[in-house]
Amino acid sequence: MWLCLVLEKNQLPRLLAFWQKGLLIPAQVGCSLKALLCGQFGLSPAYLQERIKTIFLNGKSVDDPDTAIIRSGSILALSGALPGLAGATLRRAGFLASFRSQLTHEENKTAVSPEDGIITVKLFNLLVDELGPVLLKRGVLLPSRDFAEFWKSMPGEFWKACRAAQVNGRKISVEELQSLSWLDKRDLIGLQVDFPAG
């Protein structure tokens, strides 16, 4: 089940709280991390190089996005520059990277075929505001229980900011959207949000 919203951008902060916990994202896996970020998520190579300073894949720091392979179930954490010595040590390909050899992701040379899968993405610090909207527009997955609790907590101004809504391609009113009468008992709910300019 997919919920597609057109929402005023001033409500974006209400949707960003999930990122540090992690959101499930459908993606084609069996590719390099760079292919995922630049090819599927649409980030420029310059953004990857200049803005994403710390990358963890399954708990291991990644120095080279070209050699790290994404698999279904992978957990990807992305951050801008972290402060202090810890940040300098964890920064990819940084001067102090050699001090974290046991924490560094190693290239897996086992061949992997491309296939559809689901990964978990966590965003931290400035990347929450910068990449959160990009990935929300692409589409994320939420456990239905988490989604229902989150939905019930939304204030009146959130509902006023909803310009349009569809469930599986069917237009629904804001009242129906708010009531959760459309929500079924499936494990995952797809959420896609567009933030129109102006």
Secondary structure, 3 states (H helix, E strand, C coil): CEEEEEECHHHHHHHCCCCCCCEEEEEEECEEHHHHHHHHCCCCHHHHHHCCCEEEECCEECCCCCCCEECCCCEEEEECCCCHHHHHHHCCCCCCHHHHHHHECCCCCCCCCCEEEEEEEEEECHHHHHHHHHHHHHCEEEEHHHHHHHHHCCCHHHHHCEEEEEECCEECCHHHHHHCCCCCCCCEEEEEEECCCC
